[in-house]
Amino acid sequence: MDDQLGPIYFARKALFAKGVRQRRLTIQEIEAALPKGAVTAAEKWLLYYSLRAAQVEIIDERGGAVDPGLGSESTRGFSDG
């Protein structure tokens, strides 16, 4: 079964576990955990949205909170409305 799931599944699972445990993730941690080129912009937006829905704070490397719809190059162009 593990052969069918792939690296994206395991990367997302690890991010959620870490985020829920620590209650926050940096944009850099999220981007580093995702395999390069394997996630579309819409999938990335959904990941950020899902993390926020799980009450995981998304911060920049200096510790400031980031709006996932506006504050990240990887999520720019999407909004909740």
N, C-alpha and C positions, 0 to 999 in steps of 0.2 A: 504494500500500500504506500509506503514512503516514497517509492520510485515515481508514483503518479502525482504526488503533491507538488514537488519542485521547490526551488529556492525561495520564491516569493512568499509562499505559504509559511515557511519556517522563519523567514526574516520578519514577517508581520507578527507571527506568534511570539517571537522573542521580543520585539518592540513593545507589544501590548503587555507582556509579562513584566518587563523592566519598567514601563511607564506606570502601570498600576502599582507596582511595588514602591517605586520612588515618588510617585505622584507628579512627575515632571520629566520631560525629555527636551533636549536641545534640538534645534533644526539640524545641526551638524550630526548628531547621533542618528537621527532618522534617515538623513540622506546617506550616511556611511553604511547603514545597515541594509539598504536596498540595492540589489544588483543593478549595475549600470545599464540603462536602456531597457530594462525589463518591465518598467511601470509607465503607463501613459499618464499624461497630465491629469486626466479625470480620475484614474485610479489613485494617484498620489493625493489629490484633493480629498477623495473619499477616505483615505487613510488618515489624513490630518483631522478631518471632520469626525471620524470614528474615535480617534484618540481623545478629542475634546469632549465627545459625548460620554466617554468613559471617565471623564473628569481628570484627564491627564493634562497638566499645564504644559504648553509648548512655549519654550523660551529661546531667545537668541543666545549666543555664546557669552554675552555679558550678563545674562540673567534676567533681562527684560522680557515681559510677556509679549507674545506675538499673536496678532489676529491671523488665523490661518488663511483667510481670504485675501488679506492685504499685505501681510508682513514678510512673506517668503517669495523669493523668485520662483520656486518650484510650484507654488500654489496661486500665483498671480493670475487674475482673469476670471476667477470663480468667485461667486458670492452666495450667501444663503438665500437671497431673494430672487 
